[in-house]
Structures are given as C-alpha cells and as structure tokens.
Amino acid sequence: MKKIKVLGLTLASVFILGACSSGEDEQGANDTENADVVVGLDDTFVPMGFRDDSGDLTGFDIELAEAVFELNDTEVAFQPIDWSMKENELNNETIDVIWNGYTQTPEREEEVAFSDPYMNNSQLLVTATDSGIESVEEMEGQVLGAQEGSSGYNSFNNDPEVLKDRVDSEDATLYESFNEAFIDLESGRIDGLLIDRVYAEYYLNQNDQMNDFNLIETPYEDENFAVGVRQDDEELLQEINDGLNELQENGEFAELSEEWFGEDVSVD
C-alpha cells in the first residue's frame, strides 16, 4: 500500500481553524514583513494549503513552494487571504504570489502571469449517497453549492448547459470555503457541491467518508494548477519555473507527491 501523508483532519476542526484565520499574525503564518516573497493562499484548501490540528500551515503547495524558494535561499512567507479577492491582493502588492491549487484560465491570464503548470485537476459534482443524485442530469431543480471565486464556479457560468441551466434559480449557493459547503451538504441544505477533485478525494479519504458521498464526473474541461505572479514580475516567474523544473528533474517533486497523494501528480 502506498503511504500518503495523513494529518488529523475532521470537518469540525478544519472548519474552526479556517474560520478563525484572518491572515493577521496567526500561528503558522510566517513573518511577511521580512520575507523576500509573500505567497497568498486559502488556508482551508486541503491538501494544498491548510491548517493542521495545531493551527500550523501545511500542505502540498506549502512544501512545494518552500522547496522551490530554498533553491535560491529566497525567504518565503505565507499569507492567508480572501480567495475571491486573490488577483486584487496580488496586483495591490499585498502578496507576491498566488500558490494554492490555483487553476490557470484564460480569464485569469488577463490579470496574472502564470508559471508552467505542475499538476492536473478536474471538477467533480459531489452528492450525498442517500440523495439518489448520481449524475449531472439529476441535479434538475436541485440546490448546488460552490466556492466563491473558484475555477469550478467559473466553469459553472461559462458552460451553463452542464449545471447552471438545470439547478434551482440557475445559480449556485456560494461559500467562502469548501469546508462550509461540506457542512451544508451533509446537513441537506444543498443537494450537490461543485468542487475540485483534489480537495474532494483527499478530504473524504482522510475522514473515511468515501462511502457517504457520490463523486460524479462532470464534462467541464480538465484544469492545470499553476503559480500566479504579477505580469511584470518576470524575474520571480523565471525563478519559480526554474525551481519547479529542477525539483521535477531531481525527483523531489515526485517525493512530495508520493507523501501527499500516494502517486506522482506531475503534469503529463
């Protein structure tokens, strides 16, 4: 059996830790004032960047960013942000990098310069097993949830024939984090949740809930995770691309992948 990095992770604990984090001098955040580079993240997005049971920031993207910047002795700090405002935070220079399961899209390319992609992702529809909803088509008239500012919600609006035209009110109930959305899904306040595959699979596996939910494939296009920087920050972008390439060549990227996912998640 492949060994995957396991951390204490319950719905209640993740929700509480996420809800209490505002990005200001919290346990697990670095010294942003003295850092060379400040990475902005959603600190509830397992397993990419989140808080463990001690309140410390951890995750695949956290460790990957640290490894990339360590190659050049670049001091990096991590700043939790409102994910729906991430591009504003970047271009206002509150942060220097968006690195947290950040999907490269044409819309975002108008505001952000992207690194080379480093990981694939896709959007799933998650429903409770006892709901009887086992396909996108069965969401007709049902209540859908999504994270505000997420690539999933962008796909929802850009391809309305998949879900938007079917669901109640032709819109989704929006949440600040997927943690809050899962609570409402479990309680029956929403009937389905549009969510990143990487989050859904990791979260449900860690909580031994895979049998409680249906993970339904959607026809939305597959996505690539990449790192976002300001469009004029060519030097930083080159450092990140060079670092990602070096980690893939020396095997460290594959090692991190095995720890967090039990497999190499490099882009094909």
Contacts in CASP RR format, 6 or more apart in sequence:
PFRMAT RR
TARGET T0000
AUTHOR 0000-0000-0000
METHOD contacts of the structure
MODEL  1
MKKIKVLGLTLASVFILGACSSGEDEQGANDTENADVVVGLDDTFVPMGF
RDDSGDLTGFDIELAEAVFELNDTEVAFQPIDWSMKENELNNETIDVIWN
GYTQTPEREEEVAFSDPYMNNSQLLVTATDSGIESVEEMEGQVLGAQEGS
SGYNSFNNDPEVLKDRVDSEDATLYESFNEAFIDLESGRIDGLLIDRVYA
EYYLNQNDQMNDFNLIETPYEDENFAVGVRQDDEELLQEINDGLNELQEN
GEFAELSEEWFGEDVSVD
2 258 0 8 1.000
2 262 0 8 1.000
2 263 0 8 1.000
3 258 0 8 1.000
3 259 0 8 1.000
3 262 0 8 1.000
4 205 0 8 1.000
4 259 0 8 1.000
4 260 0 8 1.000
4 261 0 8 1.000
4 262 0 8 1.000
5 47 0 8 1.000
5 259 0 8 1.000
5 260 0 8 1.000
6 206 0 8 1.000
7 52 0 8 1.000
7 53 0 8 1.000
7 58 0 8 1.000
7 206 0 8 1.000
8 52 0 8 1.000
8 53 0 8 1.000
8 206 0 8 1.000
9 46 0 8 1.000
9 52 0 8 1.000
9 53 0 8 1.000
9 203 0 8 1.000
9 206 0 8 1.000
9 207 0 8 1.000
10 207 0 8 1.000
11 179 0 8 1.000
11 182 0 8 1.000
11 183 0 8 1.000
11 186 0 8 1.000
11 207 0 8 1.000
13 53 0 8 1.000
14 44 0 8 1.000
14 46 0 8 1.000
14 50 0 8 1.000
14 51 0 8 1.000
14 179 0 8 1.000
15 44 0 8 1.000
15 177 0 8 1.000
15 179 0 8 1.000
15 180 0 8 1.000
15 183 0 8 1.000
17 43 0 8 1.000
17 44 0 8 1.000
17 50 0 8 1.000
17 51 0 8 1.000
17 53 0 8 1.000
17 55 0 8 1.000
18 43 0 8 1.000
18 44 0 8 1.000
18 50 0 8 1.000
18 51 0 8 1.000
18 177 0 8 1.000
18 179 0 8 1.000
20 26 0 8 1.000
21 43 0 8 1.000
21 44 0 8 1.000
21 51 0 8 1.000
21 80 0 8 1.000
22 80 0 8 1.000
23 29 0 8 1.000
23 43 0 8 1.000
23 79 0 8 1.000
23 80 0 8 1.000
23 81 0 8 1.000
26 55 0 8 1.000
26 80 0 8 1.000
27 54 0 8 1.000
27 55 0 8 1.000
27 56 0 8 1.000
28 51 0 8 1.000
28 55 0 8 1.000
28 56 0 8 1.000
28 57 0 8 1.000
28 78 0 8 1.000
29 57 0 8 1.000
29 77 0 8 1.000
29 78 0 8 1.000
29 79 0 8 1.000
29 80 0 8 1.000
30 76 0 8 1.000
30 77 0 8 1.000
30 78 0 8 1.000
31 77 0 8 1.000
32 38 0 8 1.000
32 77 0 8 1.000
32 79 0 8 1.000
34 75 0 8 1.000
34 77 0 8 1.000
35 75 0 8 1.000
35 76 0 8 1.000
35 77 0 8 1.000
36 69 0 8 1.000
36 74 0 8 1.000
36 75 0 8 1.000
36 76 0 8 1.000
37 69 0 8 1.000
37 74 0 8 1.000
37 75 0 8 1.000
37 76 0 8 1.000
37 77 0 8 1.000
37 96 0 8 1.000
37 97 0 8 1.000
37 236 0 8 1.000
38 76 0 8 1.000
38 77 0 8 1.000
38 78 0 8 1.000
38 79 0 8 1.000
38 94 0 8 1.000
38 95 0 8 1.000
38 96 0 8 1.000
38 97 0 8 1.000
39 65 0 8 1.000
39 76 0 8 1.000
39 77 0 8 1.000
39 78 0 8 1.000
39 79 0 8 1.000
39 95 0 8 1.000
39 96 0 8 1.000
39 97 0 8 1.000
39 98 0 8 1.000
39 99 0 8 1.000
39 100 0 8 1.000
40 78 0 8 1.000
40 79 0 8 1.000
40 80 0 8 1.000
40 81 0 8 1.000
40 86 0 8 1.000
40 89 0 8 1.000
40 90 0 8 1.000
40 95 0 8 1.000
40 97 0 8 1.000
40 98 0 8 1.000
40 99 0 8 1.000
40 100 0 8 1.000
41 48 0 8 1.000
41 49 0 8 1.000
41 57 0 8 1.000
41 61 0 8 1.000
41 62 0 8 1.000
41 78 0 8 1.000
41 79 0 8 1.000
41 80 0 8 1.000
41 81 0 8 1.000
41 98 0 8 1.000
41 99 0 8 1.000
41 100 0 8 1.000
42 49 0 8 1.000
42 80 0 8 1.000
42 81 0 8 1.000
42 83 0 8 1.000
42 100 0 8 1.000
42 177 0 8 1.000
43 49 0 8 1.000
43 50 0 8 1.000
43 51 0 8 1.000
43 57 0 8 1.000
43 80 0 8 1.000
44 50 0 8 1.000
44 51 0 8 1.000
44 177 0 8 1.000
44 178 0 8 1.000
44 179 0 8 1.000
45 83 0 8 1.000
45 100 0 8 1.000
45 101 0 8 1.000
45 177 0 8 1.000
45 178 0 8 1.000
45 199 0 8 1.000
46 59 0 8 1.000
46 199 0 8 1.000
46 202 0 8 1.000
46 203 0 8 1.000
46 206 0 8 1.000
47 59 0 8 1.000
47 60 0 8 1.000
47 198 0 8 1.000
47 199 0 8 1.000
47 202 0 8 1.000
47 260 0 8 1.000
47 261 0 8 1.000
48 59 0 8 1.000
48 60 0 8 1.000
48 61 0 8 1.000
48 62 0 8 1.000
48 100 0 8 1.000
48 101 0 8 1.000
48 198 0 8 1.000
48 199 0 8 1.000
48 225 0 8 1.000
49 57 0 8 1.000
49 58 0 8 1.000
49 59 0 8 1.000
49 60 0 8 1.000
49 61 0 8 1.000
49 62 0 8 1.000
49 100 0 8 1.000
50 57 0 8 1.000
50 58 0 8 1.000
50 59 0 8 1.000
51 57 0 8 1.000
51 58 0 8 1.000
52 58 0 8 1.000
57 78 0 8 1.000
57 80 0 8 1.000
59 260 0 8 1.000
60 256 0 8 1.000
60 257 0 8 1.000
60 260 0 8 1.000
60 261 0 8 1.000
61 99 0 8 1.000
61 100 0 8 1.000
61 101 0 8 1.000
62 78 0 8 1.000
63 256 0 8 1.000
63 260 0 8 1.000
64 99 0 8 1.000
64 118 0 8 1.000
64 247 0 8 1.000
64 253 0 8 1.000
64 256 0 8 1.000
65 76 0 8 1.000
65 78 0 8 1.000
65 97 0 8 1.000
65 99 0 8 1.000
66 76 0 8 1.000
67 247 0 8 1.000
67 252 0 8 1.000
67 256 0 8 1.000
68 239 0 8 1.000
68 240 0 8 1.000
68 243 0 8 1.000
68 244 0 8 1.000
68 247 0 8 1.000
69 75 0 8 1.000
69 76 0 8 1.000
69 239 0 8 1.000
71 242 0 8 1.000
71 243 0 8 1.000
71 246 0 8 1.000
71 247 0 8 1.000
72 239 0 8 1.000
74 239 0 8 1.000
79 94 0 8 1.000
79 95 0 8 1.000
81 89 0 8 1.000
81 94 0 8 1.000
81 95 0 8 1.000
82 89 0 8 1.000
82 176 0 8 1.000
83 100 0 8 1.000
83 147 0 8 1.000
83 148 0 8 1.000
83 149 0 8 1.000
83 150 0 8 1.000
83 176 0 8 1.000
83 177 0 8 1.000
84 148 0 8 1.000
84 149 0 8 1.000
84 176 0 8 1.000
86 98 0 8 1.000
86 102 0 8 1.000
87 98 0 8 1.000
87 108 0 8 1.000
87 111 0 8 1.000
87 112 0 8 1.000
89 95 0 8 1.000
90 96 0 8 1.000
90 97 0 8 1.000
90 98 0 8 1.000
90 111 0 8 1.000
90 112 0 8 1.000
90 228 0 8 1.000
90 229 0 8 1.000
90 230 0 8 1.000
91 111 0 8 1.000
91 230 0 8 1.000
93 230 0 8 1.000
96 229 0 8 1.000
96 230 0 8 1.000
96 233 0 8 1.000
96 236 0 8 1.000
97 227 0 8 1.000
97 228 0 8 1.000
97 229 0 8 1.000
97 236 0 8 1.000
97 240 0 8 1.000
98 112 0 8 1.000
98 227 0 8 1.000
98 228 0 8 1.000
98 229 0 8 1.000
99 227 0 8 1.000
99 228 0 8 1.000
101 119 0 8 1.000
101 121 0 8 1.000
101 196 0 8 1.000
101 198 0 8 1.000
101 225 0 8 1.000
102 225 0 8 1.000
102 226 0 8 1.000
102 227 0 8 1.000
102 228 0 8 1.000
103 121 0 8 1.000
103 151 0 8 1.000
103 152 0 8 1.000
103 223 0 8 1.000
103 224 0 8 1.000
103 225 0 8 1.000
103 226 0 8 1.000
104 114 0 8 1.000
104 117 0 8 1.000
104 223 0 8 1.000
104 224 0 8 1.000
104 225 0 8 1.000
104 226 0 8 1.000
105 151 0 8 1.000
105 154 0 8 1.000
105 223 0 8 1.000
107 154 0 8 1.000
108 114 0 8 1.000
111 231 0 8 1.000
112 228 0 8 1.000
112 229 0 8 1.000
112 230 0 8 1.000
112 231 0 8 1.000
113 228 0 8 1.000
113 229 0 8 1.000
113 230 0 8 1.000
113 231 0 8 1.000
113 233 0 8 1.000
113 234 0 8 1.000
113 237 0 8 1.000
114 226 0 8 1.000
114 227 0 8 1.000
114 228 0 8 1.000
115 226 0 8 1.000
115 227 0 8 1.000
115 228 0 8 1.000
115 229 0 8 1.000
115 237 0 8 1.000
115 240 0 8 1.000
115 241 0 8 1.000
115 244 0 8 1.000
116 226 0 8 1.000
116 241 0 8 1.000
116 244 0 8 1.000
116 245 0 8 1.000
117 224 0 8 1.000
117 225 0 8 1.000
117 226 0 8 1.000
117 267 0 8 1.000
118 224 0 8 1.000
118 225 0 8 1.000
118 226 0 8 1.000
118 227 0 8 1.000
118 244 0 8 1.000
118 248 0 8 1.000
118 253 0 8 1.000
118 266 0 8 1.000
118 267 0 8 1.000
119 198 0 8 1.000
119 224 0 8 1.000
119 225 0 8 1.000
119 265 0 8 1.000
119 266 0 8 1.000
119 267 0 8 1.000
120 222 0 8 1.000
120 223 0 8 1.000
120 224 0 8 1.000
120 225 0 8 1.000
120 265 0 8 1.000
120 267 0 8 1.000
120 268 0 8 1.000
121 196 0 8 1.000
121 197 0 8 1.000
121 198 0 8 1.000
121 222 0 8 1.000
121 223 0 8 1.000
121 224 0 8 1.000
121 225 0 8 1.000
122 196 0 8 1.000
122 197 0 8 1.000
122 217 0 8 1.000
122 218 0 8 1.000
122 220 0 8 1.000
122 222 0 8 1.000
122 223 0 8 1.000
123 151 0 8 1.000
123 152 0 8 1.000
123 155 0 8 1.000
123 194 0 8 1.000
123 195 0 8 1.000
123 196 0 8 1.000
123 197 0 8 1.000
123 218 0 8 1.000
123 220 0 8 1.000
123 223 0 8 1.000
124 194 0 8 1.000
124 195 0 8 1.000
124 196 0 8 1.000
124 197 0 8 1.000
124 200 0 8 1.000
124 215 0 8 1.000
124 216 0 8 1.000
124 217 0 8 1.000
124 218 0 8 1.000
125 136 0 8 1.000
125 139 0 8 1.000
125 163 0 8 1.000
125 192 0 8 1.000
125 193 0 8 1.000
125 194 0 8 1.000
125 214 0 8 1.000
125 216 0 8 1.000
125 217 0 8 1.000
125 218 0 8 1.000
126 185 0 8 1.000
126 192 0 8 1.000
126 193 0 8 1.000
126 195 0 8 1.000
126 200 0 8 1.000
126 213 0 8 1.000
126 214 0 8 1.000
126 215 0 8 1.000
126 216 0 8 1.000
127 133 0 8 1.000
127 134 0 8 1.000
127 185 0 8 1.000
127 191 0 8 1.000
127 192 0 8 1.000
127 193 0 8 1.000
127 213 0 8 1.000
127 214 0 8 1.000
127 216 0 8 1.000
128 185 0 8 1.000
128 186 0 8 1.000
128 188 0 8 1.000
128 192 0 8 1.000
128 212 0 8 1.000
128 213 0 8 1.000
128 214 0 8 1.000
129 211 0 8 1.000
129 212 0 8 1.000
129 213 0 8 1.000
129 214 0 8 1.000
131 191 0 8 1.000
131 192 0 8 1.000
131 214 0 8 1.000
132 138 0 8 1.000
132 214 0 8 1.000
133 139 0 8 1.000
133 142 0 8 1.000
133 191 0 8 1.000
133 192 0 8 1.000
133 214 0 8 1.000
133 216 0 8 1.000
134 214 0 8 1.000
134 216 0 8 1.000
135 216 0 8 1.000
136 162 0 8 1.000
136 163 0 8 1.000
136 166 0 8 1.000
136 216 0 8 1.000
136 218 0 8 1.000
136 219 0 8 1.000
137 166 0 8 1.000
139 163 0 8 1.000
139 166 0 8 1.000
139 167 0 8 1.000
139 191 0 8 1.000
139 192 0 8 1.000
140 166 0 8 1.000
140 167 0 8 1.000
141 166 0 8 1.000
141 167 0 8 1.000
141 168 0 8 1.000
142 166 0 8 1.000
142 167 0 8 1.000
142 168 0 8 1.000
142 191 0 8 1.000
142 192 0 8 1.000
143 167 0 8 1.000
143 168 0 8 1.000
143 173 0 8 1.000
143 189 0 8 1.000
143 190 0 8 1.000
143 191 0 8 1.000
143 192 0 8 1.000
144 156 0 8 1.000
144 163 0 8 1.000
144 167 0 8 1.000
144 168 0 8 1.000
144 172 0 8 1.000
144 173 0 8 1.000
144 190 0 8 1.000
144 191 0 8 1.000
144 192 0 8 1.000
144 193 0 8 1.000
144 194 0 8 1.000
145 172 0 8 1.000
145 173 0 8 1.000
145 174 0 8 1.000
145 175 0 8 1.000
145 181 0 8 1.000
145 184 0 8 1.000
145 185 0 8 1.000
145 190 0 8 1.000
145 192 0 8 1.000
145 193 0 8 1.000
145 194 0 8 1.000
146 152 0 8 1.000
146 153 0 8 1.000
146 156 0 8 1.000
146 172 0 8 1.000
146 173 0 8 1.000
146 174 0 8 1.000
146 175 0 8 1.000
146 181 0 8 1.000
146 193 0 8 1.000
146 194 0 8 1.000
146 195 0 8 1.000
147 153 0 8 1.000
147 174 0 8 1.000
147 175 0 8 1.000
147 176 0 8 1.000
147 177 0 8 1.000
147 178 0 8 1.000
147 181 0 8 1.000
147 195 0 8 1.000
148 174 0 8 1.000
148 175 0 8 1.000
148 176 0 8 1.000
150 196 0 8 1.000
151 196 0 8 1.000
151 223 0 8 1.000
152 194 0 8 1.000
152 195 0 8 1.000
152 196 0 8 1.000
152 220 0 8 1.000
153 172 0 8 1.000
153 174 0 8 1.000
153 194 0 8 1.000
155 162 0 8 1.000
155 194 0 8 1.000
155 218 0 8 1.000
155 220 0 8 1.000
155 221 0 8 1.000
156 162 0 8 1.000
156 163 0 8 1.000
156 164 0 8 1.000
156 172 0 8 1.000
156 194 0 8 1.000
157 164 0 8 1.000
159 219 0 8 1.000
159 220 0 8 1.000
160 170 0 8 1.000
162 218 0 8 1.000
162 219 0 8 1.000
162 220 0 8 1.000
163 172 0 8 1.000
163 194 0 8 1.000
163 218 0 8 1.000
164 170 0 8 1.000
164 171 0 8 1.000
172 194 0 8 1.000
173 181 0 8 1.000
173 184 0 8 1.000
173 190 0 8 1.000
175 181 0 8 1.000
175 184 0 8 1.000
178 193 0 8 1.000
178 195 0 8 1.000
178 196 0 8 1.000
178 199 0 8 1.000
178 203 0 8 1.000
181 190 0 8 1.000
181 193 0 8 1.000
181 195 0 8 1.000
182 193 0 8 1.000
182 203 0 8 1.000
184 190 0 8 1.000
185 191 0 8 1.000
185 192 0 8 1.000
185 193 0 8 1.000
185 213 0 8 1.000
194 218 0 8 1.000
197 215 0 8 1.000
200 213 0 8 1.000
200 215 0 8 1.000
201 215 0 8 1.000
202 260 0 8 1.000
202 261 0 8 1.000
204 210 0 8 1.000
204 212 0 8 1.000
204 213 0 8 1.000
204 215 0 8 1.000
224 267 0 8 1.000
227 240 0 8 1.000
227 244 0 8 1.000
229 236 0 8 1.000
229 237 0 8 1.000
229 240 0 8 1.000
244 253 0 8 1.000
247 253 0 8 1.000
247 256 0 8 1.000
248 254 0 8 1.000
248 266 0 8 1.000
253 264 0 8 1.000
253 266 0 8 1.000
254 264 0 8 1.000
254 266 0 8 1.000
257 263 0 8 1.000
257 264 0 8 1.000
257 265 0 8 1.000
257 266 0 8 1.000
258 264 0 8 1.000
END
